[in-house]
Amino acid sequence: MQSHLCVLQGRKGANLKKNQMNAYPSTACKLTQDFLVQTIVFYGQSGATRTDFFKGEQQQQNLFATQC
């Protein structure tokens, strides 16, 4: 069962990348892009480590995938 899920996730990931490019001008993606910029600025100001930034970026990618 888990192996099937992995295959589905892999295909879904590839489709998401394609959909992200197609939906880039949409309002949801624009808001997400603005939020990501704010996140980068916030991490830069707080002097967070690169690992902290990566964690935030992963969460943002998950949010991006659900919005688009």
mmCIF file as Biopython writes it, N, C-alpha, C and O atoms, coordinates in Angstrom:
data_model
#
loop_
_atom_site.group_PDB
_atom_site.id
_atom_site.type_symbol
_atom_site.label_atom_id
_atom_site.label_alt_id
_atom_site.label_comp_id
_atom_site.label_asym_id
_atom_site.label_entity_id
_atom_site.label_seq_id
_atom_site.pdbx_PDB_ins_code
_atom_site.Cartn_x
_atom_site.Cartn_y
_atom_site.Cartn_z
_atom_site.occupancy
_atom_site.B_iso_or_equiv
_atom_site.auth_seq_id
_atom_site.auth_asym_id
_atom_site.pdbx_PDB_model_num
ATOM 1   N N  . MET A ? 1  ? 0.829  -1.198 0.000   1.0 0.0 1  A 1 
ATOM 2   C CA . MET A ? 1  ? 0.000  0.000  0.000   1.0 0.0 1  A 1 
ATOM 3   C C  . MET A ? 1  ? 0.870  1.258  0.000   1.0 0.0 1  A 1 
ATOM 4   O O  . MET A ? 1  ? 0.602  2.210  -0.733  1.0 0.0 1  A 1 
ATOM 5   N N  . GLN A ? 2  ? 1.905  1.250  0.823   1.0 0.0 2  A 1 
ATOM 6   C CA . GLN A ? 2  ? 2.755  2.432  0.903   1.0 0.0 2  A 1 
ATOM 7   C C  . GLN A ? 2  ? 3.505  2.672  -0.402  1.0 0.0 2  A 1 
ATOM 8   O O  . GLN A ? 2  ? 3.717  3.816  -0.803  1.0 0.0 2  A 1 
ATOM 9   N N  . SER A ? 3  ? 3.906  1.589  -1.061  1.0 0.0 3  A 1 
ATOM 10  C CA . SER A ? 3  ? 4.640  1.762  -2.316  1.0 0.0 3  A 1 
ATOM 11  C C  . SER A ? 3  ? 3.736  2.404  -3.365  1.0 0.0 3  A 1 
ATOM 12  O O  . SER A ? 3  ? 4.195  3.213  -4.172  1.0 0.0 3  A 1 
ATOM 13  N N  . HIS A ? 4  ? 2.453  2.046  -3.357  1.0 0.0 4  A 1 
ATOM 14  C CA . HIS A ? 4  ? 1.515  2.664  -4.297  1.0 0.0 4  A 1 
ATOM 15  C C  . HIS A ? 4  ? 1.385  4.155  -4.006  1.0 0.0 4  A 1 
ATOM 16  O O  . HIS A ? 4  ? 1.330  4.973  -4.925  1.0 0.0 4  A 1 
ATOM 17  N N  . LEU A ? 5  ? 1.337  4.499  -2.726  1.0 0.0 5  A 1 
ATOM 18  C CA . LEU A ? 5  ? 1.232  5.905  -2.351  1.0 0.0 5  A 1 
ATOM 19  C C  . LEU A ? 5  ? 2.443  6.686  -2.837  1.0 0.0 5  A 1 
ATOM 20  O O  . LEU A ? 5  ? 2.313  7.818  -3.304  1.0 0.0 5  A 1 
ATOM 21  N N  . CYS A ? 6  ? 3.619  6.082  -2.729  1.0 0.0 6  A 1 
ATOM 22  C CA . CYS A ? 6  ? 4.840  6.758  -3.175  1.0 0.0 6  A 1 
ATOM 23  C C  . CYS A ? 6  ? 4.781  7.042  -4.671  1.0 0.0 6  A 1 
ATOM 24  O O  . CYS A ? 6  ? 5.165  8.121  -5.123  1.0 0.0 6  A 1 
ATOM 25  N N  . VAL A ? 7  ? 4.299  6.073  -5.429  1.0 0.0 7  A 1 
ATOM 26  C CA . VAL A ? 7  ? 4.199  6.261  -6.878  1.0 0.0 7  A 1 
ATOM 27  C C  . VAL A ? 7  ? 3.214  7.380  -7.191  1.0 0.0 7  A 1 
ATOM 28  O O  . VAL A ? 7  ? 3.477  8.229  -8.042  1.0 0.0 7  A 1 
ATOM 29  N N  . LEU A ? 8  ? 2.081  7.375  -6.497  1.0 0.0 8  A 1 
ATOM 30  C CA . LEU A ? 8  ? 1.080  8.416  -6.725  1.0 0.0 8  A 1 
ATOM 31  C C  . LEU A ? 8  ? 1.626  9.786  -6.351  1.0 0.0 8  A 1 
ATOM 32  O O  . LEU A ? 8  ? 1.384  10.769 -7.051  1.0 0.0 8  A 1 
ATOM 33  N N  . GLN A ? 9  ? 2.358  9.850  -5.253  1.0 0.0 9  A 1 
ATOM 34  C CA . GLN A ? 9  ? 2.919  11.128 -4.827  1.0 0.0 9  A 1 
ATOM 35  C C  . GLN A ? 9  ? 3.927  11.639 -5.846  1.0 0.0 9  A 1 
ATOM 36  O O  . GLN A ? 9  ? 3.996  12.839 -6.112  1.0 0.0 9  A 1 
ATOM 37  N N  . GLY A ? 10 ? 4.704  10.729 -6.413  1.0 0.0 10 A 1 
ATOM 38  C CA . GLY A ? 10 ? 5.678  11.128 -7.421  1.0 0.0 10 A 1 
ATOM 39  C C  . GLY A ? 10 ? 4.998  11.719 -8.643  1.0 0.0 10 A 1 
ATOM 40  O O  . GLY A ? 10 ? 5.421  12.753 -9.158  1.0 0.0 10 A 1 
ATOM 41  N N  . ARG A ? 11 ? 3.945  11.063 -9.104  1.0 0.0 11 A 1 
ATOM 42  C CA . ARG A ? 11 ? 3.208  11.576 -10.263 1.0 0.0 11 A 1 
ATOM 43  C C  . ARG A ? 11 ? 2.533  12.892 -9.916  1.0 0.0 11 A 1 
ATOM 44  O O  . ARG A ? 11 ? 2.537  13.836 -10.706 1.0 0.0 11 A 1 
ATOM 45  N N  . LYS A ? 12 ? 1.954  12.940 -8.728  1.0 0.0 12 A 1 
ATOM 46  C CA . LYS A ? 12 ? 1.262  14.150 -8.300  1.0 0.0 12 A 1 
ATOM 47  C C  . LYS A ? 12 ? 2.244  15.315 -8.232  1.0 0.0 12 A 1 
ATOM 48  O O  . LYS A ? 12 ? 1.912  16.436 -8.619  1.0 0.0 12 A 1 
ATOM 49  N N  . GLY A ? 13 ? 3.465  15.047 -7.735  1.0 0.0 13 A 1 
ATOM 50  C CA . GLY A ? 13 ? 4.481  16.088 -7.640  1.0 0.0 13 A 1 
ATOM 51  C C  . GLY A ? 13 ? 4.834  16.645 -9.012  1.0 0.0 13 A 1 
ATOM 52  O O  . GLY A ? 13 ? 4.989  17.855 -9.176  1.0 0.0 13 A 1 
ATOM 53  N N  . ALA A ? 14 ? 4.961  15.763 -9.993  1.0 0.0 14 A 1 
ATOM 54  C CA . ALA A ? 14 ? 5.291  16.201 -11.349 1.0 0.0 14 A 1 
ATOM 55  C C  . ALA A ? 14 ? 4.149  17.033 -11.922 1.0 0.0 14 A 1 
ATOM 56  O O  . ALA A ? 14 ? 4.379  18.047 -12.582 1.0 0.0 14 A 1 
ATOM 57  N N  . ASN A ? 15 ? 2.914  16.598 -11.665 1.0 0.0 15 A 1 
ATOM 58  C CA . ASN A ? 15 ? 1.755  17.343 -12.153 1.0 0.0 15 A 1 
ATOM 59  C C  . ASN A ? 15 ? 1.647  18.695 -11.469 1.0 0.0 15 A 1 
ATOM 60  O O  . ASN A ? 15 ? 1.271  19.685 -12.097 1.0 0.0 15 A 1 
ATOM 61  N N  . LEU A ? 16 ? 1.977  18.738 -10.182 1.0 0.0 16 A 1 
ATOM 62  C CA . LEU A ? 16 ? 1.905  20.001 -9.449  1.0 0.0 16 A 1 
ATOM 63  C C  . LEU A ? 16 ? 2.867  21.023 -10.042 1.0 0.0 16 A 1 
ATOM 64  O O  . LEU A ? 16 ? 2.520  22.195 -10.187 1.0 0.0 16 A 1 
ATOM 65  N N  . LYS A ? 17 ? 4.077  20.581 -10.386 1.0 0.0 17 A 1 
ATOM 66  C CA . LYS A ? 17 ? 5.043  21.512 -10.979 1.0 0.0 17 A 1 
ATOM 67  C C  . LYS A ? 17 ? 4.489  22.086 -12.279 1.0 0.0 17 A 1 
ATOM 68  O O  . LYS A ? 17 ? 4.612  23.281 -12.545 1.0 0.0 17 A 1 
ATOM 69  N N  . LYS A ? 18 ? 3.883  21.229 -13.075 1.0 0.0 18 A 1 
ATOM 70  C CA . LYS A ? 18 ? 3.302  21.676 -14.339 1.0 0.0 18 A 1 
ATOM 71  C C  . LYS A ? 18 ? 2.159  22.653 -14.073 1.0 0.0 18 A 1 
ATOM 72  O O  . LYS A ? 18 ? 2.053  23.688 -14.732 1.0 0.0 18 A 1 
ATOM 73  N N  . ASN A ? 19 ? 1.310  22.320 -13.109 1.0 0.0 19 A 1 
ATOM 74  C CA . ASN A ? 19 ? 0.172  23.174 -12.784 1.0 0.0 19 A 1 
ATOM 75  C C  . ASN A ? 19 ? 0.615  24.506 -12.201 1.0 0.0 19 A 1 
ATOM 76  O O  . ASN A ? 19 ? -0.014 25.534 -12.452 1.0 0.0 19 A 1 
ATOM 77  N N  . GLN A ? 20 ? 1.688  24.496 -11.428 1.0 0.0 20 A 1 
ATOM 78  C CA . GLN A ? 20 ? 2.190  25.736 -10.843 1.0 0.0 20 A 1 
ATOM 79  C C  . GLN A ? 20 ? 2.598  26.708 -11.945 1.0 0.0 20 A 1 
ATOM 80  O O  . GLN A ? 20 ? 2.345  27.909 -11.844 1.0 0.0 20 A 1 
ATOM 81  N N  . MET A ? 21 ? 3.222  26.194 -12.984 1.0 0.0 21 A 1 
ATOM 82  C CA . MET A ? 21 ? 3.649  27.057 -14.083 1.0 0.0 21 A 1 
ATOM 83  C C  . MET A ? 21 ? 2.436  27.589 -14.841 1.0 0.0 21 A 1 
ATOM 84  O O  . MET A ? 21 ? 2.423  28.747 -15.257 1.0 0.0 21 A 1 
ATOM 85  N N  . ASN A ? 22 ? 1.428  26.756 -15.019 1.0 0.0 22 A 1 
ATOM 86  C CA . ASN A ? 22 ? 0.229  27.169 -15.745 1.0 0.0 22 A 1 
ATOM 87  C C  . ASN A ? 22 ? -0.579 28.189 -14.946 1.0 0.0 22 A 1 
ATOM 88  O O  . ASN A ? 22 ? -1.174 29.104 -15.516 1.0 0.0 22 A 1 
ATOM 89  N N  . ALA A ? 23 ? -0.597 28.027 -13.623 1.0 0.0 23 A 1 
ATOM 90  C CA . ALA A ? 23 ? -1.445 28.868 -12.774 1.0 0.0 23 A 1 
ATOM 91  C C  . ALA A ? 23 ? -0.689 30.036 -12.154 1.0 0.0 23 A 1 
ATOM 92  O O  . ALA A ? 23 ? -1.218 30.727 -11.284 1.0 0.0 23 A 1 
ATOM 93  N N  . TYR A ? 24 ? 0.528  30.256 -12.592 1.0 0.0 24 A 1 
ATOM 94  C CA . TYR A ? 24 ? 1.385  31.267 -11.946 1.0 0.0 24 A 1 
ATOM 95  C C  . TYR A ? 24 ? 0.748  32.652 -11.852 1.0 0.0 24 A 1 
ATOM 96  O O  . TYR A ? 24 ? 0.869  33.288 -10.805 1.0 0.0 24 A 1 
ATOM 97  N N  . PRO A ? 25 ? 0.072  33.153 -12.896 1.0 0.0 25 A 1 
ATOM 98  C CA . PRO A ? 25 ? -0.495 34.506 -12.794 1.0 0.0 25 A 1 
ATOM 99  C C  . PRO A ? 25 ? -1.726 34.599 -11.891 1.0 0.0 25 A 1 
ATOM 100 O O  . PRO A ? 25 ? -2.190 35.701 -11.601 1.0 0.0 25 A 1 
ATOM 101 N N  . SER A ? 26 ? -2.256 33.475 -11.448 1.0 0.0 26 A 1 
ATOM 102 C CA . SER A ? 26 ? -3.487 33.511 -10.654 1.0 0.0 26 A 1 
ATOM 103 C C  . SER A ? 26 ? -3.282 34.246 -9.336  1.0 0.0 26 A 1 
ATOM 104 O O  . SER A ? 26 ? -2.160 34.356 -8.841  1.0 0.0 26 A 1 
ATOM 105 N N  . THR A ? 27 ? -4.365 34.741 -8.780  1.0 0.0 27 A 1 
ATOM 106 C CA . THR A ? 27 ? -4.311 35.532 -7.546  1.0 0.0 27 A 1 
ATOM 107 C C  . THR A ? 27 ? -3.738 34.720 -6.396  1.0 0.0 27 A 1 
ATOM 108 O O  . THR A ? 27 ? -2.915 35.220 -5.629  1.0 0.0 27 A 1 
ATOM 109 N N  . ALA A ? 28 ? -4.169 33.474 -6.274  1.0 0.0 28 A 1 
ATOM 110 C CA . ALA A ? 28 ? -3.691 32.636 -5.165  1.0 0.0 28 A 1 
ATOM 111 C C  . ALA A ? 28 ? -2.178 32.490 -5.219  1.0 0.0 28 A 1 
ATOM 112 O O  . ALA A ? 28 ? -1.508 32.585 -4.191  1.0 0.0 28 A 1 
ATOM 113 N N  . CYS A ? 29 ? -1.640 32.261 -6.400  1.0 0.0 29 A 1 
ATOM 114 C CA . CYS A ? 29 ? -0.196 32.084 -6.528  1.0 0.0 29 A 1 
ATOM 115 C C  . CYS A ? 29 ? 0.542  33.395 -6.302  1.0 0.0 29 A 1 
ATOM 116 O O  . CYS A ? 29 ? 1.647  33.402 -5.759  1.0 0.0 29 A 1 
ATOM 117 N N  . LYS A ? 30 ? -0.061 34.502 -6.715  1.0 0.0 30 A 1 
ATOM 118 C CA . LYS A ? 30 ? 0.559  35.812 -6.494  1.0 0.0 30 A 1 
ATOM 119 C C  . LYS A ? 30 ? 0.641  36.087 -4.996  1.0 0.0 30 A 1 
ATOM 120 O O  . LYS A ? 30 ? 1.667  36.555 -4.502  1.0 0.0 30 A 1 
ATOM 121 N N  . LEU A ? 31 ? -0.438 35.797 -4.277  1.0 0.0 31 A 1 
ATOM 122 C CA . LEU A ? 31 ? -0.439 35.988 -2.826  1.0 0.0 31 A 1 
ATOM 123 C C  . LEU A ? 31 ? 0.611  35.100 -2.177  1.0 0.0 31 A 1 
ATOM 124 O O  . LEU A ? 31 ? 1.307  35.519 -1.251  1.0 0.0 31 A 1 
ATOM 125 N N  . THR A ? 32 ? 0.718  33.873 -2.669  1.0 0.0 32 A 1 
ATOM 126 C CA . THR A ? 32 ? 1.706  32.938 -2.126  1.0 0.0 32 A 1 
ATOM 127 C C  . THR A ? 32 ? 3.113  33.458 -2.374  1.0 0.0 32 A 1 
ATOM 128 O O  . THR A ? 32 ? 3.979  33.370 -1.502  1.0 0.0 32 A 1 
ATOM 129 N N  . GLN A ? 33 ? 3.336  33.995 -3.553  1.0 0.0 33 A 1 
ATOM 130 C CA . GLN A ? 33 ? 4.658  34.530 -3.886  1.0 0.0 33 A 1 
ATOM 131 C C  . GLN A ? 33 ? 4.991  35.700 -2.963  1.0 0.0 33 A 1 
ATOM 132 O O  . GLN A ? 33 ? 6.113  35.800 -2.466  1.0 0.0 33 A 1 
ATOM 133 N N  . ASP A ? 34 ? 4.021  36.582 -2.734  1.0 0.0 34 A 1 
ATOM 134 C CA . ASP A ? 34 ? 4.237  37.719 -1.835  1.0 0.0 34 A 1 
ATOM 135 C C  . ASP A ? 34 ? 4.551  37.228 -0.430  1.0 0.0 34 A 1 
ATOM 136 O O  . ASP A ? 34 ? 5.431  37.768 0.241   1.0 0.0 34 A 1 
ATOM 137 N N  . PHE A ? 35 ? 3.828  36.202 0.013   1.0 0.0 35 A 1 
ATOM 138 C CA . PHE A ? 35 ? 4.048  35.664 1.353   1.0 0.0 35 A 1 
ATOM 139 C C  . PHE A ? 35 ? 5.450  35.069 1.467   1.0 0.0 35 A 1 
ATOM 140 O O  . PHE A ? 35 ? 6.113  35.214 2.494   1.0 0.0 35 A 1 
ATOM 141 N N  . LEU A ? 36 ? 5.893  34.402 0.409   1.0 0.0 36 A 1 
ATOM 142 C CA . LEU A ? 36 ? 7.229  33.805 0.427   1.0 0.0 36 A 1 
ATOM 143 C C  . LEU A ? 36 ? 8.293  34.893 0.519   1.0 0.0 36 A 1 
ATOM 144 O O  . LEU A ? 36 ? 9.287  34.731 1.227   1.0 0.0 36 A 1 
ATOM 145 N N  . VAL A ? 37 ? 8.093  35.993 -0.189  1.0 0.0 37 A 1 
ATOM 146 C CA . VAL A ? 37 ? 9.031  37.118 -0.116  1.0 0.0 37 A 1 
ATOM 147 C C  . VAL A ? 37 ? 9.075  37.656 1.313   1.0 0.0 37 A 1 
ATOM 148 O O  . VAL A ? 37 ? 10.153 37.927 1.841   1.0 0.0 37 A 1 
ATOM 149 N N  . GLN A ? 38 ? 7.914  37.811 1.935   1.0 0.0 38 A 1 
ATOM 150 C CA . GLN A ? 38 ? 7.857  38.282 3.323   1.0 0.0 38 A 1 
ATOM 151 C C  . GLN A ? 38 ? 8.565  37.303 4.243   1.0 0.0 38 A 1 
ATOM 152 O O  . GLN A ? 38 ? 9.244  37.708 5.187   1.0 0.0 38 A 1 
ATOM 153 N N  . THR A ? 39 ? 8.407  36.018 3.968   1.0 0.0 39 A 1 
ATOM 154 C CA . THR A ? 39 ? 9.056  34.990 4.789   1.0 0.0 39 A 1 
ATOM 155 C C  . THR A ? 39 ? 10.571 35.105 4.679   1.0 0.0 39 A 1 
ATOM 156 O O  . THR A ? 39 ? 11.282 35.011 5.680   1.0 0.0 39 A 1 
ATOM 157 N N  . ILE A ? 40 ? 11.060 35.310 3.460   1.0 0.0 40 A 1 
ATOM 158 C CA . ILE A ? 40 ? 12.505 35.457 3.256   1.0 0.0 40 A 1 
ATOM 159 C C  . ILE A ? 40 ? 13.014 36.675 4.015   1.0 0.0 40 A 1 
ATOM 160 O O  . ILE A ? 40 ? 14.061 36.614 4.660   1.0 0.0 40 A 1 
ATOM 161 N N  . VAL A ? 41 ? 12.277 37.781 3.941   1.0 0.0 41 A 1 
ATOM 162 C CA . VAL A ? 41 ? 12.667 39.003 4.648   1.0 0.0 41 A 1 
ATOM 163 C C  . VAL A ? 41 ? 12.673 38.757 6.150   1.0 0.0 41 A 1 
ATOM 164 O O  . VAL A ? 41 ? 13.593 39.178 6.851   1.0 0.0 41 A 1 
ATOM 165 N N  . PHE A ? 42 ? 11.637 38.070 6.643   1.0 0.0 42 A 1 
ATOM 166 C CA . PHE A ? 42 ? 11.542 37.790 8.077   1.0 0.0 42 A 1 
ATOM 167 C C  . PHE A ? 42 ? 12.727 36.954 8.549   1.0 0.0 42 A 1 
ATOM 168 O O  . PHE A ? 42 ? 13.350 37.266 9.564   1.0 0.0 42 A 1 
ATOM 169 N N  . TYR A ? 43 ? 13.033 35.896 7.813   1.0 0.0 43 A 1 
ATOM 170 C CA . TYR A ? 43 ? 14.153 35.035 8.214   1.0 0.0 43 A 1 
ATOM 171 C C  . TYR A ? 43 ? 15.472 35.800 8.135   1.0 0.0 43 A 1 
ATOM 172 O O  . TYR A ? 43 ? 16.375 35.578 8.942   1.0 0.0 43 A 1 
ATOM 173 N N  . GLY A ? 44 ? 15.576 36.698 7.161   1.0 0.0 44 A 1 
ATOM 174 C CA . GLY A ? 44 ? 16.792 37.497 7.044   1.0 0.0 44 A 1 
ATOM 175 C C  . GLY A ? 44 ? 16.954 38.425 8.239   1.0 0.0 44 A 1 
ATOM 176 O O  . GLY A ? 44 ? 18.064 38.609 8.737   1.0 0.0 44 A 1 
ATOM 177 N N  . GLN A ? 45 ? 15.849 39.012 8.702   1.0 0.0 45 A 1 
ATOM 178 C CA . GLN A ? 45 ? 15.901 39.943 9.828   1.0 0.0 45 A 1 
ATOM 179 C C  . GLN A ? 45 ? 16.159 39.223 11.142  1.0 0.0 45 A 1 
ATOM 180 O O  . GLN A ? 45 ? 16.863 39.737 12.011  1.0 0.0 45 A 1 
ATOM 181 N N  . SER A ? 46 ? 15.590 38.036 11.284  1.0 0.0 46 A 1 
ATOM 182 C CA . SER A ? 46 ? 15.715 37.323 12.557  1.0 0.0 46 A 1 
ATOM 183 C C  . SER A ? 46 ? 17.051 36.587 12.665  1.0 0.0 46 A 1 
ATOM 184 O O  . SER A ? 46 ? 17.372 36.039 13.719  1.0 0.0 46 A 1 
ATOM 185 N N  . GLY A ? 47 ? 17.831 36.574 11.580  1.0 0.0 47 A 1 
ATOM 186 C CA . GLY A ? 47 ? 19.126 35.904 11.602  1.0 0.0 47 A 1 
ATOM 187 C C  . GLY A ? 47 ? 18.998 34.403 11.772  1.0 0.0 47 A 1 
ATOM 188 O O  . GLY A ? 47 ? 19.839 33.768 12.410  1.0 0.0 47 A 1 
ATOM 189 N N  . ALA A ? 48 ? 17.949 33.838 11.201  1.0 0.0 48 A 1 
ATOM 190 C CA . ALA A ? 48 ? 17.725 32.402 11.319  1.0 0.0 48 A 1 
ATOM 191 C C  . ALA A ? 48 ? 18.777 31.633 10.518  1.0 0.0 48 A 1 
ATOM 192 O O  . ALA A ? 48 ? 19.389 32.163 9.590   1.0 0.0 48 A 1 
ATOM 193 N N  . THR A ? 49 ? 18.965 30.384 10.900  1.0 0.0 49 A 1 
ATOM 194 C CA . THR A ? 49 ? 19.926 29.542 10.189  1.0 0.0 49 A 1 
ATOM 195 C C  . THR A ? 49 ? 19.336 29.093 8.859   1.0 0.0 49 A 1 
ATOM 196 O O  . THR A ? 49 ? 18.135 29.226 8.622   1.0 0.0 49 A 1 
ATOM 197 N N  . ARG A ? 50 ? 20.175 28.571 8.014   1.0 0.0 50 A 1 
ATOM 198 C CA . ARG A ? 50 ? 19.721 28.091 6.710   1.0 0.0 50 A 1 
ATOM 199 C C  . ARG A ? 50 ? 18.738 26.928 6.882   1.0 0.0 50 A 1 
ATOM 200 O O  . ARG A ? 50 ? 17.817 26.768 6.081   1.0 0.0 50 A 1 
ATOM 201 N N  . THR A ? 51 ? 18.935 26.125 7.920   1.0 0.0 51 A 1 
ATOM 202 C CA . THR A ? 51 ? 18.027 25.001 8.177   1.0 0.0 51 A 1 
ATOM 203 C C  . THR A ? 51 ? 16.632 25.510 8.513   1.0 0.0 51 A 1 
ATOM 204 O O  . THR A ? 51 ? 15.638 24.964 8.034   1.0 0.0 51 A 1 
ATOM 205 N N  . ASP A ? 52 ? 16.553 26.548 9.330   1.0 0.0 52 A 1 
ATOM 206 C CA . ASP A ? 52 ? 15.254 27.132 9.677   1.0 0.0 52 A 1 
ATOM 207 C C  . ASP A ? 52 ? 14.561 27.654 8.428   1.0 0.0 52 A 1 
ATOM 208 O O  . ASP A ? 52 ? 13.357 27.471 8.246   1.0 0.0 52 A 1 
ATOM 209 N N  . PHE A ? 53 ? 15.333 28.302 7.577   1.0 0.0 53 A 1 
ATOM 210 C CA . PHE A ? 53 ? 14.756 28.836 6.344   1.0 0.0 53 A 1 
ATOM 211 C C  . PHE A ? 53 ? 14.231 27.705 5.465   1.0 0.0 53 A 1 
ATOM 212 O O  . PHE A ? 53 ? 13.163 27.821 4.864   1.0 0.0 53 A 1 
ATOM 213 N N  . PHE A ? 54 ? 14.987 26.612 5.396   1.0 0.0 54 A 1 
ATOM 214 C CA . PHE A ? 54 ? 14.571 25.482 4.568   1.0 0.0 54 A 1 
ATOM 215 C C  . PHE A ? 54 ? 13.247 24.907 5.076   1.0 0.0 54 A 1 
ATOM 216 O O  . PHE A ? 54 ? 12.365 24.578 4.284   1.0 0.0 54 A 1 
ATOM 217 N N  . LYS A ? 55 ? 13.113 24.789 6.401   1.0 0.0 55 A 1 
ATOM 218 C CA . LYS A ? 55 ? 11.862 24.277 6.973   1.0 0.0 55 A 1 
ATOM 219 C C  . LYS A ? 55 ? 10.695 25.174 6.588   1.0 0.0 55 A 1 
ATOM 220 O O  . LYS A ? 55 ? 9.633  24.686 6.200   1.0 0.0 55 A 1 
ATOM 221 N N  . GLY A ? 56 ? 10.889 26.467 6.694   1.0 0.0 56 A 1 
ATOM 222 C CA . GLY A ? 56 ? 9.838  27.409 6.323   1.0 0.0 56 A 1 
ATOM 223 C C  . GLY A ? 56 ? 9.505  27.317 4.846   1.0 0.0 56 A 1 
ATOM 224 O O  . GLY A ? 56 ? 8.344  27.421 4.451   1.0 0.0 56 A 1 
ATOM 225 N N  . GLU A ? 57 ? 10.529 27.121 4.038   1.0 0.0 57 A 1 
ATOM 226 C CA . GLU A ? 57 ? 10.338 27.025 2.596   1.0 0.0 57 A 1 
ATOM 227 C C  . GLU A ? 57 ? 9.535  25.766 2.255   1.0 0.0 57 A 1 
ATOM 228 O O  . GLU A ? 57 ? 8.672  25.797 1.378   1.0 0.0 57 A 1 
ATOM 229 N N  . GLN A ? 58 ? 9.820  24.656 2.954   1.0 0.0 58 A 1 
ATOM 230 C CA . GLN A ? 58 ? 9.076  23.414 2.723   1.0 0.0 58 A 1 
ATOM 231 C C  . GLN A ? 58 ? 7.602  23.614 3.055   1.0 0.0 58 A 1 
ATOM 232 O O  . GLN A ? 58 ? 6.730  23.172 2.306   1.0 0.0 58 A 1 
ATOM 233 N N  . GLN A ? 59 ? 7.321  24.277 4.173   1.0 0.0 59 A 1 
ATOM 234 C CA . GLN A ? 59 ? 5.934  24.535 4.556   1.0 0.0 59 A 1 
ATOM 235 C C  . GLN A ? 59 ? 5.257  25.410 3.512   1.0 0.0 59 A 1 
ATOM 236 O O  . GLN A ? 59 ? 4.091  25.201 3.177   1.0 0.0 59 A 1 
ATOM 237 N N  . GLN A ? 60 ? 5.988  26.385 3.005   1.0 0.0 60 A 1 
ATOM 238 C CA . GLN A ? 60 ? 5.430  27.289 2.003   1.0 0.0 60 A 1 
ATOM 239 C C  . GLN A ? 60 ? 5.121  26.538 0.713   1.0 0.0 60 A 1 
ATOM 240 O O  . GLN A ? 60 ? 4.109  26.811 0.067   1.0 0.0 60 A 1 
ATOM 241 N N  . GLN A ? 61 ? 5.981  25.596 0.332   1.0 0.0 61 A 1 
ATOM 242 C CA . GLN A ? 61 ? 5.735  24.807 -0.873  1.0 0.0 61 A 1 
ATOM 243 C C  . GLN A ? 61 ? 4.473  23.966 -0.706  1.0 0.0 61 A 1 
ATOM 244 O O  . GLN A ? 61 ? 3.708  23.798 -1.655  1.0 0.0 61 A 1 
ATOM 245 N N  . ASN A ? 62 ? 4.256  23.439 0.493   1.0 0.0 62 A 1 
ATOM 246 C CA . ASN A ? 62 ? 3.051  22.655 0.748   1.0 0.0 62 A 1 
ATOM 247 C C  . ASN A ? 62 ? 1.814  23.533 0.620   1.0 0.0 62 A 1 
ATOM 248 O O  . ASN A ? 62 ? 0.804  23.116 0.054   1.0 0.0 62 A 1 
ATOM 249 N N  . LEU A ? 63 ? 1.897  24.748 1.149   1.0 0.0 63 A 1 
ATOM 250 C CA . LEU A ? 63 ? 0.783  25.688 1.056   1.0 0.0 63 A 1 
ATOM 251 C C  . LEU A ? 63 ? 0.537  26.059 -0.400  1.0 0.0 63 A 1 
ATOM 252 O O  . LEU A ? 63 ? -0.607 26.135 -0.848  1.0 0.0 63 A 1 
ATOM 253 N N  . PHE A ? 64 ? 1.613  26.286 -1.126  1.0 0.0 64 A 1 
ATOM 254 C CA . PHE A ? 64 ? 1.540  26.636 -2.544  1.0 0.0 64 A 1 
ATOM 255 C C  . PHE A ? 64 ? 0.821  25.532 -3.319  1.0 0.0 64 A 1 
ATOM 256 O O  . PHE A ? 64 ? -0.016 25.811 -4.177  1.0 0.0 64 A 1 
ATOM 257 N N  . ALA A ? 65 ? 1.148  24.301 -3.014  1.0 0.0 65 A 1 
ATOM 258 C CA . ALA A ? 65 ? 0.564  23.161 -3.725  1.0 0.0 65 A 1 
ATOM 259 C C  . ALA A ? 65 ? -0.937 23.074 -3.472  1.0 0.0 65 A 1 
ATOM 260 O O  . ALA A ? 65 ? -1.695 22.724 -4.376  1.0 0.0 65 A 1 
ATOM 261 N N  . THR A ? 66 ? -1.376 23.388 -2.253  1.0 0.0 66 A 1 
ATOM 262 C CA . THR A ? 66 ? -2.800 23.282 -1.949  1.0 0.0 66 A 1 
ATOM 263 C C  . THR A ? 66 ? -3.576 24.452 -2.537  1.0 0.0 66 A 1 
ATOM 264 O O  . THR A ? 66 ? -4.731 24.280 -2.927  1.0 0.0 66 A 1 
ATOM 265 N N  . GLN A ? 67 ? -2.985 25.618 -2.609  1.0 0.0 67 A 1 
ATOM 266 C CA . GLN A ? 67 ? -3.688 26.785 -3.140  1.0 0.0 67 A 1 
ATOM 267 C C  . GLN A ? 67 ? -3.840 26.715 -4.648  1.0 0.0 67 A 1 
ATOM 268 O O  . GLN A ? 67 ? -4.862 27.137 -5.189  1.0 0.0 67 A 1 
ATOM 269 N N  . CYS A ? 68 ? -2.852 26.194 -5.322  1.0 0.0 68 A 1 
ATOM 270 C CA . CYS A ? 68 ? -2.892 26.189 -6.792  1.0 0.0 68 A 1 
ATOM 271 C C  . CYS A ? 68 ? -3.429 24.859 -7.266  1.0 0.0 68 A 1 
ATOM 272 O O  . CYS A ? 68 ? -3.549 24.636 -8.471  1.0 0.0 68 A 1 
#
